[in-house]
């Protein structure tokens, strides 16, 4: 039996990077998958959906800006119409708008907080409402529902030049823990994944030249950058009954980036 057989997963921002890998891996584990993208060219989302369907999975595309309440509600309604319910939410959509503090505009601050933090709240709220409406289905999962928040090592590591991003991920940490505390009695599990440096479009400049990669690797004790599949495997585990007693925790998937590697030889 596949680990997510018959369950339905919404993965926000899943036309590229980590979200795409999570969508493909969850579909391979038997989940019906909603490939969400924020607008513009639907080409990449359609590619992800086609790849899943070609491998025998079930996927649909859904355009929705996670920071827009009406879009999020419409995405959940469309998912329920197509697949009957939602069992798993992966709150993955996120972006960076980097700037030194003294130059950061309110627009840069608002965009990052709206997508990375408010977007996670809006999607989690709709997911919890749907889990409660649908009720327990013991043949599918021991939990009423699972929410996985894509956080970052920057929920704990300060990041100069990225105060909006670090604040959003620090916010995700307590959003996740507070939701987990509130929803555990209902058998809804809420956890985060804290990726380290994963090779995706969000951070290309950090790894796409030998010099950049060499500098990046000084921050990673395990000696390699991460791949989207590293995160996808963790997401499948957190969504499956194998992690049934796990809630309110951040699983760092970071090759040891949060181990303060600078202290390996100093301090
Ligand atoms: P990515 O740019 O490939 O993926 C981000 C996705 O979010 C894109 O598909 C984008 O279209 C989508 N998105 C942006 N705004 C949206 C909106 N308003 N509504 C819906 N979707 C929207 O980068 P990624 O690295 O795959 O990032 C995925 C998540 O992982 C993000 O939350 C990011 O903060 C987090 N993360 C990434 C890394 C890394 O090293 N790549 C490290 C830590 C955390």
Boltz pocket constraint, residues with backbone or C-beta under 6 A from the ligand:
constraints:
  - pocket:
      binder: B
      contacts: [[A, 12], [A, 13], [A, 14], [A, 15], [A, 16], [A, 17], [A, 18], [A, 19], [A, 36], [A, 37], [A, 38], [A, 64], [A, 65], [A, 66], [A, 67], [A, 91], [A, 92], [A, 93], [A, 94], [A, 95], [A, 115], [A, 150], [A, 151], [A, 152], [A, 153], [A, 194], [A, 195], [A, 196], [A, 197], [A, 198], [A, 199], [A, 200], [A, 201], [A, 202], [A, 203]]
      max_distance: 6.0
